Amino acid sequence: MKTLIVDDTRLARQELRTLLAAHPDIELVGEADDLPAARDAVQRLKPDLLLLGIQLPSGTGFDLLDQLDPLPLVIFTTAYDQYAVRAFES
């Protein structure tokens, strides 16, 4: 499964890379740390799965999803409960 990590925090991306390494069926195809880079990476790399942070420079993960068609599978990654609730509602 081609996977793209989108998070503005370097340590969060590093931790996700470490966790993904234990799953040989997941291919990490790239990373992005802001909204424009994420949008470009999704269009270019065509991931099956996004590991998506909510708060990003220049927008939110929700803004990114509004700009994508078709949508890959999405797993929201956030440390903030107020964003987690919105993610479950989406």
Secondary structure, 3 states (H helix, E strand, C coil): CEEEEECCCHHHHHHHHHHHCCCCCCEEEEEECCHHHHHHHHHHHCCCEEEECCEECCEEHHHHHHCCCCCCEEEECCCCHHHHHHHHHC
